[in-house]
Amino acid sequence: MKVYFLKEVAGTAHAGEVKEVAPGFARNFLLPQGLAVPADDKMVEQIRQREEATRRRAEKALHDAREVSARLRKLTVTIYAKTGEAGRLFGSVTNADIAQQLKREAGLEIDKRKIAVEPPIKSLGPHEVEIELHPEVTETLRIVVAAK
């Protein structure tokens, strides 16, 4: 009997796989436990379409990330901050400040959690931060911190 596994069954299959199993195993264990459902041709076609749609979404996300990366490569963001003596900032420039300024200057909405500010920016002048746009795409953004 052909079944589609909803959950992983140790030693048999992983979730999302379609496998041929003994009819008794399917009828007495897999189906009553909710571990699998019968896989007819219609079910296999739905699974294939779902996997294809997931693949297309992943490709689109990667393509979009590469486009944003190309825009960020050409961009330099200027952030104005209050300073004290010797050009030291009151506090530091945060990833939220950078995300907000990116939205204002370039119209790019980037989640602040994807911006890595290491070490903290506490002085005037040029700095660089890493932005993870996608697990496969990371870009360096140039920032200039200027006095208000």
Backbone as CSV, one residue per row, in Angstrom:
resi,resn,N_x,N_y,N_z,CA_x,CA_y,CA_z,C_x,C_y,C_z
1,MET,0.854,-1.170,0.000,0.000,0.000,0.000,0.907,1.243,0.000
2,LYS,0.567,2.217,-0.822,1.328,3.452,-0.926,0.759,4.464,0.062
3,VAL,1.665,5.061,0.898,1.218,6.050,1.888,2.112,7.292,1.840
4,TYR,1.522,8.402,2.255,2.243,9.668,2.386,2.455,9.895,3.880
5,PHE,3.716,10.025,4.301,4.044,10.169,5.720,3.864,11.615,6.172
6,LEU,3.033,11.806,7.189,2.795,13.121,7.777,3.847,13.453,8.832
7,LYS,4.355,12.421,9.495,5.376,12.576,10.530,6.473,11.555,10.273
8,GLU,7.630,11.783,10.881,8.730,10.841,10.726,8.439,9.563,11.515
9,VAL,8.712,8.429,10.889,8.601,7.135,11.546,10.003,6.523,11.501
10,ALA,10.596,6.372,12.675,11.976,5.900,12.764,12.168,4.593,12.008
11,GLY,13.190,4.565,11.166,13.522,3.359,10.421,12.659,3.116,9.208
12,THR,11.640,3.946,8.991,10.748,3.720,7.862,10.799,4.870,6.855
13,ALA,10.473,6.089,7.326,10.422,7.228,6.401,10.440,8.539,7.163
14,HIS,10.754,9.592,6.440,10.704,10.954,6.975,9.382,11.596,6.578
15,ALA,9.018,12.654,7.274,7.792,13.383,6.941,7.886,13.912,5.516
16,GLY,6.784,13.785,4.767,6.741,14.281,3.402,7.088,13.257,2.346
17,GLU,7.497,12.069,2.746,7.853,11.037,1.771,6.640,10.187,1.411
18,VAL,6.664,9.659,0.201,5.659,8.699,-0.252,6.384,7.376,-0.405
19,LYS,5.882,6.344,0.313,6.533,5.030,0.260,5.493,3.924,0.185
20,GLU,5.956,2.805,-0.335,5.143,1.593,-0.384,5.414,0.814,0.893
21,VAL,4.368,0.520,1.681,4.507,-0.244,2.923,3.520,-1.410,2.900
22,ALA,3.718,-2.335,3.821,2.811,-3.481,3.920,1.410,-2.986,4.298
23,PRO,0.360,-3.558,3.686,-1.003,-3.105,3.981,-1.361,-3.205,5.472
24,GLY,-0.925,-4.259,6.142,-1.228,-4.418,7.561,-0.553,-3.345,8.407
25,PHE,0.687,-3.004,8.085,1.418,-1.962,8.806,0.703,-0.626,8.663
26,ALA,0.243,-0.338,7.451,-0.469,0.921,7.210,-1.811,0.924,7.934
27,ARG,-2.596,-0.132,7.776,-3.947,-0.209,8.326,-3.947,-0.259,9.844
28,ASN,-2.997,-0.991,10.453,-3.009,-1.198,11.896,-2.176,-0.196,12.701
29,PHE,-1.197,0.453,12.055,-0.338,1.340,12.825,-0.294,2.771,12.273
30,LEU,0.111,2.920,11.012,0.338,4.258,10.466,-0.928,5.104,10.381
31,LEU,-1.989,4.555,9.818,-3.218,5.328,9.638,-3.909,5.652,10.975
32,PRO,-4.097,4.679,11.900,-4.755,5.019,13.171,-3.956,6.011,14.026
33,GLN,-2.634,5.967,13.949,-1.796,6.870,14.745,-1.686,8.255,14.111
34,GLY,-2.186,8.431,12.903,-2.102,9.718,12.209,-0.705,10.016,11.698
35,LEU,0.080,8.973,11.473,1.446,9.138,10.986,1.509,9.222,9.463
36,ALA,0.472,8.707,8.799,0.455,8.678,7.339,-0.981,8.669,6.840
37,VAL,-1.134,8.980,5.567,-2.436,8.903,4.901,-2.238,8.132,3.599
38,PRO,-3.291,7.466,3.109,-3.159,6.741,1.847,-2.780,7.699,0.716
39,ALA,-1.859,7.261,-0.121,-1.384,8.111,-1.216,-1.861,7.564,-2.541
40,ASP,-2.936,8.154,-3.059,-3.377,7.782,-4.397,-2.743,8.765,-5.389
41,ASP,-3.066,8.628,-6.660,-2.453,9.477,-7.680,-2.766,10.960,-7.452
42,LYS,-3.982,11.236,-7.014,-4.392,12.614,-6.759,-3.549,13.226,-5.629
43,MET,-3.333,12.464,-4.564,-2.545,12.939,-3.419,-1.095,13.179,-3.829
44,VAL,-0.524,12.278,-4.619,0.859,12.418,-5.067,1.000,13.672,-5.938
45,GLU,0.018,13.935,-6.792,0.054,15.135,-7.639,-0.040,16.406,-6.792
46,GLN,-0.891,16.420,-5.763,-0.991,17.579,-4.861,0.338,17.821,-4.150
47,ILE,0.970,16.762,-3.706,2.256,16.875,-3.018,3.300,17.451,-3.967
48,ARG,3.333,16.958,-5.192,4.287,17.452,-6.179,4.063,18.941,-6.461
49,GLN,2.799,19.345,-6.584,2.491,20.758,-6.831,2.910,21.623,-5.642
50,ARG,2.676,21.128,-4.425,3.050,21.872,-3.222,4.573,22.056,-3.154
51,GLU,5.306,20.981,-3.442,6.770,21.054,-3.432,7.281,22.007,-4.506
52,GLU,6.647,22.004,-5.672,7.030,22.908,-6.759,6.782,24.362,-6.364
53,ALA,5.646,24.635,-5.731,5.338,25.997,-5.276,6.336,26.449,-4.212
54,THR,6.710,25.562,-3.309,7.697,25.882,-2.272,9.044,26.187,-2.907
55,ARG,9.437,25.419,-3.892,10.700,25.640,-4.594,10.697,26.988,-5.313
56,ARG,9.574,27.320,-5.979,9.478,28.610,-6.679,9.556,29.779,-5.696
57,ARG,8.893,29.661,-4.529,8.957,30.729,-3.520,10.384,30.913,-3.013
58,ALA,11.087,29.808,-2.795,12.475,29.879,-2.320,13.368,30.541,-3.369
59,GLU,13.175,30.206,-4.642,13.958,30.821,-5.713,13.677,32.314,-5.803
60,LYS,12.406,32.700,-5.658,12.032,34.113,-5.717,12.651,34.874,-4.546
61,ALA,12.629,34.292,-3.348,13.217,34.949,-2.175,14.714,35.155,-2.381
62,LEU,15.398,34.177,-2.944,16.828,34.295,-3.211,17.093,35.365,-4.267
63,HIS,16.292,35.381,-5.314,16.440,36.384,-6.374,16.218,37.784,-5.814
64,ASP,15.170,37.971,-5.012,14.884,39.276,-4.401,16.022,39.709,-3.485
65,ALA,16.570,38.779,-2.718,17.680,39.095,-1.812,18.901,39.543,-2.611
66,ARG,19.156,38.917,-3.736,20.305,39.304,-4.568,20.098,40.701,-5.163
67,GLU,18.860,41.033,-5.535,18.567,42.370,-6.047,18.789,43.432,-4.976
68,VAL,18.298,43.174,-3.765,18.488,44.117,-2.659,19.972,44.242,-2.338
69,SER,20.695,43.132,-2.394,22.132,43.141,-2.144,22.854,44.050,-3.134
70,ALA,22.458,43.990,-4.391,23.074,44.844,-5.412,22.796,46.318,-5.122
71,ARG,21.585,46.625,-4.650,21.259,48.015,-4.297,22.062,48.472,-3.081
72,LEU,22.205,47.606,-2.090,22.934,47.969,-0.870,24.421,48.186,-1.140
73,ARG,24.962,47.447,-2.091,26.377,47.545,-2.420,26.731,48.957,-2.878
74,LYS,25.796,49.631,-3.570,26.040,50.967,-4.113,25.670,52.070,-3.119
75,LEU,25.075,51.716,-1.996,24.475,52.684,-1.086,25.367,53.004,0.109
76,THR,25.358,54.271,0.513,25.989,54.697,1.757,24.935,55.466,2.532
77,VAL,24.657,55.034,3.749,23.623,55.637,4.576,24.269,56.599,5.560
78,THR,23.670,57.785,5.700,24.161,58.774,6.653,23.193,58.835,7.830
79,ILE,23.733,58.684,9.019,22.928,58.744,10.240,23.446,59.909,11.074
80,TYR,22.518,60.759,11.500,22.883,61.914,12.321,22.593,61.588,13.776
81,ALA,23.570,61.880,14.638,23.432,61.563,16.059,24.011,62.693,16.899
82,LYS,23.512,62.810,18.125,24.025,63.800,19.066,25.382,63.336,19.574
83,THR,26.311,64.284,19.646,27.657,63.931,20.094,28.094,64.807,21.253
84,GLY,29.045,64.312,21.994,29.655,65.063,23.085,31.032,65.525,22.652
85,GLU,31.879,65.716,23.616,33.243,66.146,23.315,34.009,65.032,22.602
86,ALA,34.946,65.419,21.787,35.843,64.506,21.066,35.103,63.571,20.109
87,GLY,33.904,63.954,19.670,33.187,63.164,18.672,32.575,61.871,19.180
88,ARG,32.468,61.713,20.476,31.829,60.506,21.038,30.314,60.695,21.029
89,LEU,29.584,59.644,20.707,28.122,59.711,20.668,27.530,59.557,22.064
90,PHE,26.363,60.156,22.238,25.568,59.895,23.445,24.827,58.588,23.161
91,GLY,25.292,57.489,23.678,24.713,56.187,23.369,25.426,55.599,22.160
92,SER,24.674,54.873,21.320,25.272,54.280,20.129,24.238,54.205,19.020
93,VAL,24.718,53.954,17.819,23.833,53.766,16.675,23.391,52.307,16.692
94,THR,22.088,52.071,16.703,21.558,50.711,16.807,21.110,50.190,15.447
95,ASN,20.828,48.895,15.422,20.327,48.291,14.181,18.951,48.869,13.821
96,ALA,18.156,49.282,14.813,16.853,49.901,14.539,17.046,51.259,13.852
97,ASP,18.044,52.027,14.296,18.343,53.316,13.657,18.730,53.106,12.196
98,ILE,19.537,52.104,11.945,19.998,51.822,10.586,18.825,51.386,9.706
99,ALA,17.972,50.511,10.226,16.808,50.043,9.464,15.882,51.205,9.128
100,GLN,15.677,52.094,10.100,14.809,53.251,9.893,15.397,54.179,8.824
101,GLN,16.688,54.416,8.871,17.333,55.298,7.902,17.348,54.667,6.508
102,LEU,17.517,53.360,6.424,17.449,52.665,5.131,16.075,52.847,4.497
103,LYS,15.048,52.778,5.310,13.685,52.949,4.802,13.498,54.374,4.292
104,ARG,14.009,55.356,5.048,13.872,56.766,4.648,14.652,57.073,3.372
105,GLU,15.913,56.677,3.334,16.791,57.060,2.222,16.586,56.234,0.961
106,ALA,16.429,54.928,1.119,16.394,54.050,-0.062,15.054,53.359,-0.269
107,GLY,14.144,53.487,0.694,12.852,52.809,0.568,12.936,51.311,0.783
108,LEU,14.020,50.849,1.412,14.203,49.419,1.659,13.729,49.076,3.067
109,GLU,12.806,48.138,3.163,12.363,47.681,4.474,13.120,46.417,4.825
110,ILE,14.074,46.566,5.742,14.876,45.428,6.186,14.662,45.264,7.673
111,ASP,14.384,44.042,8.081,14.158,43.732,9.489,15.409,44.064,10.295
112,LYS,15.222,44.781,11.401,16.369,45.211,12.205,17.158,44.028,12.758
113,ARG,16.510,42.885,12.935,17.204,41.703,13.467,18.181,41.111,12.463
114,LYS,18.067,41.510,11.201,18.977,41.000,10.176,20.226,41.861,10.040
115,ILE,20.273,42.974,10.796,21.409,43.892,10.728,22.314,43.630,11.927
116,ALA,23.562,43.263,11.658,24.524,42.967,12.722,25.464,44.156,12.902
117,VAL,25.369,44.810,14.054,26.223,45.958,14.361,27.254,45.483,15.371
118,GLU,28.403,45.019,14.875,29.491,44.536,15.728,30.790,45.179,15.325
119,PRO,31.514,45.812,16.167,31.197,46.233,17.525,30.218,47.410,17.488
120,PRO,29.638,47.789,18.628,28.671,48.894,18.644,29.290,50.186,18.091
121,ILE,28.478,50.938,17.345,28.957,52.183,16.741,28.782,53.307,17.755
122,LYS,29.908,53.838,18.263,29.867,54.881,19.289,30.699,56.100,18.921
123,SER,31.095,56.203,17.639,31.908,57.347,17.231,31.457,57.838,15.856
124,LEU,31.851,59.065,15.550,31.545,59.646,14.244,32.426,59.003,13.182
125,GLY,31.994,59.160,11.931,32.812,58.676,10.827,32.208,57.485,10.113
126,PRO,32.977,56.904,9.186,32.472,55.764,8.407,32.547,54.451,9.198
127,HIS,31.555,53.624,8.994,31.482,52.301,9.619,30.865,51.330,8.620
128,GLU,31.003,50.038,8.892,30.381,49.011,8.062,29.608,48.050,8.946
129,VAL,28.428,47.626,8.458,27.618,46.634,9.172,27.238,45.527,8.194
130,GLU,27.026,44.337,8.730,26.616,43.191,7.917,25.093,43.065,7.955
131,ILE,24.500,42.809,6.797,23.058,42.589,6.706,22.834,41.225,6.068
132,GLU,22.125,40.345,6.783,21.807,39.019,6.242,20.440,39.093,5.582
133,LEU,20.442,39.135,4.259,19.213,39.256,3.489,18.543,37.906,3.268
134,HIS,19.349,36.861,3.266,18.885,35.499,2.991,19.976,34.587,3.551
135,PRO,19.662,33.353,3.900,20.725,32.478,4.405,21.933,32.361,3.474
136,GLU,21.735,32.592,2.180,22.829,32.496,1.218,23.379,33.857,0.798
137,VAL,22.721,34.956,1.218,23.120,36.297,0.763,23.343,37.211,1.967
138,THR,24.592,37.665,2.127,24.944,38.624,3.165,25.655,39.785,2.484
139,GLU,25.300,40.998,2.883,25.892,42.178,2.257,26.439,43.127,3.320
140,THR,27.495,43.848,2.971,28.079,44.843,3.855,27.546,46.220,3.454
141,LEU,27.019,46.953,4.424,26.473,48.282,4.185,27.413,49.316,4.798
142,ARG,27.712,50.354,4.019,28.543,51.446,4.524,27.661,52.483,5.185
143,ILE,28.079,52.932,6.363,27.332,53.917,7.143,28.271,55.052,7.496
144,VAL,27.776,56.248,7.415,28.538,57.410,7.877,27.741,58.019,9.001
145,VAL,28.366,58.149,10.177,27.716,58.763,11.335,28.223,60.196,11.404
146,ALA,27.260,61.148,11.393,27.596,62.571,11.416,26.951,63.236,12.619
147,ALA,27.536,64.360,13.045,26.996,65.091,14.195,25.738,65.854,13.776
148,LYS,24.799,65.952,14.712,23.555,66.702,14.461,23.832,68.164,14.520
